[in-house]
Amino acid sequence: MNARSCAADGEKWRVSGADVSGDELVLIVAIEAGVIVVTLF
């Protein structure tokens, strides 16, 4: 995945781009209680 855009939203980061198949992906990355949480949709 190549990140087409990345934006900070408070303590979360939103990264979007296409995977190797060309499907659009969005990742939300956050640190909660010392744990990195990644949500992919």
N, C-alpha and C positions, 0 to 999 in steps of 0.2 A: 504494500500500500504506500503510495506517495501522498503526503498530506497536501491537499490543495488549499486548505485554510485551517487556521488554528487560532482560537480566541479564548482568552481568559474570561471567566464569569465568576467573580468572587474567588472562592477556593476550588473551583472546578475549571477544567480545560475541555474545550470541545474541538475535536479534530475531525475533518471530513476529507474524503477523497475516494478514489476508485481502487478496487483490488485488481489482481492480475487478470481477472475475467471481465473487468469493466463494470462490475456491480458497484453501485454507490454505497459507501459505508460511512457511518458516523460513530465516533468513539467519544465517550464522556469519561474523563479521568479525574478522580478526586482522591484526596487523602483524608481518611476518616479514622480517628482514634489511632493514628500511626500506621494504618493499613492502606495500601494503594488499592483503590477500587476502580475497575475498568468495566464499563458497560458498552457493549457493541450492538448496534442495530442498523 
